[in-house]
Amino acid sequence: MSNALNVPGGVLRLADDLVVSRMGYGAMQLAGPGVFGPPGDRGQALAVLREAVDLGITHIDTSDFYGPAIVNELIREALHPYPDALRIATKVGARRDDKGGWIPSLEPADLKAQVHDNLRRLGLDVLDVVYLRLGSVAGTSDDSIAEEFGALAELREQGLIRHLGLSGVSGAQLTEARTIAPVVAVQNLYNLVQRQDDALVDRCAAEGIAFASFFPLGGFTPLQSRELADVAARLGASPQQVALAWLLRRSATTVLIPGTSSVAHLRENVAAAGLELPADAIAALDGIGS
């Protein structure tokens, strides 16, 4: 099923058993509006997942709180038994209320329960990567995460999780977590315009940690920039493709997880991995976030 010889964006080796395509796929948008409830077109959602693997993507990002449960069930229906090269990353740290609200849930016992929920719905005995979801689009904090991260480290020691990551994390929290267990990836809000984590991106590159940008295209409000539009027009590409290409070149350990519920849009995103940005375009794009 997978085109292993043509991995979009190349690969990033984070451990002997963790090699991922730098161009990944974020499955959040496969749920209904507000990441809640079933997709409007279930067949299309399954087709997107299968196309992602056919295009060479080996890195899918998900969570059992997408839907909730629905997205993980779609992934299992579409792709199980999973291709050998496929690596699935998931997140814990939140629950959903009956109206679709996002409720932080960081008690150690519930974090462990959430891990088991992900295992069951994905049909796995062990999860490749589990992120502890901490902050939000509103920002991060420097509060201690020793108890919460320690709970996941226990499951790693038990063999239920291979690798650990952090989402919505500050630099101080990353430092604390690494005294407890290895951290292979950070997933924070970062894109061409929202550059508050520039220093953390550089630190992750220096320390061999993947930096997965969530909302790489701006999130629910698409990126808006005259400079971005001008560069895209000059290169004959879409602004979204240019924004993704810039992120891939931002650091050697950047990985992308753009989401979509459209096969055509998925193909457009993957094509961005091959887009060459000339030096003057990079300079113009770098200036957007300064």
Secondary structure, DSSP 8 states (H G I E B T S, - for coil): ---TTS-TT-EEEEETTEEEESB-EEGGGGSSGGGBS--S-HHHHHHHHHHHHHTT--EEE--TTTBTTHHHHHHHHHH-S--TT-EEEEEESEEE-TTS-EEE---HHHHHHHHHHHHHHHT-SSEEEEEEE--BTTB------HHHHHHHHHHHHTTSEEEEEEES--HHHHHHHHTTS---EEEEE--SS--TTHHHHHHHHHHT-EEEEESTT-TTS----HHHHHHHHHHTS-HHHHHHHHHHHH-TTEEE--B-S-HHHHHHHHHGGG----HHHHHHHHGGG-
